[in-house]
């Protein structure tokens, strides 16, 4: 069982390839909430696919100005083909070399050589505010993410 | 996971209101697994008769299934004219791939105003209704299609007849015992 980073911890910085010639780092996204969705591999069955679901819920995430990022150990070319086939409108990052290094930092790596199905909601200041580990065979859905984003928004409303 | 949206007046329902068990399906008309499970639902309804109420809610994965939303909207258009289940069954029991033409043919077959439906699909008049189902599903932890809830609890086991029937039977026998004890 992985030892997932819990709420309250500063989210570890990383920079990974989103495409062969483009990288994304966590710090670039500071100023808005970030959803990190670690998943075992591209190409799970279509109708129950976690990334396909997030793709549909994207407008709701955007209402919270949140960025969603998928991360698996698949390489950039695999991600590119997968994103194209599923018509995905958010980045998939390749935790490819050294393999699974980012998943390990987040406590979301499995010894079998791929990442857990693990979700993190990081606030605009880069602090983990919610994390969730799903059984690897179970798509965790989007309800937990939406609840976490809503609680961040309520906090902001109180603060102002 | 619990169903967050209780049965309400806009639901498409089959079976008596006082049925012992309510089965809710979140489905996508273009999803092959939903097409496969359609006859299974029919068999469950036959098996449980008046003790089962069934509700179908829309969960189109539109980015991977380009006809899922139009199909759901066509079914909602039919619902507005009292023909939901005819359209629903027609779409799932189709013998050719989903297309606008197929939807319009089904409308014609069911005596609906084809031009009015074409217009409603073009204006996306029923999209909000479909999206409302979808978001309710997301809130309830629907993570793919088909997803079933048996008396408000997500059914995480298989969607074959035996497994679904066992899930329904478990709830029914529990509730029947409660009724006897009263």
Interface residues (C-beta under 8 A of the other chain):
Chain A: X46 X47 X48 X49 X50 X52 X53 X55 X56 X57 X60 X86 X87 X88 X89 X138 X139 X140 X141 X142 X143 X146
Chain B: X1 X28 X31 X32 X33 X34 X61 X62 X63 X64 X134 X135 X138 X139 X140 X141 X142 X143 X144 X145 X146 X156
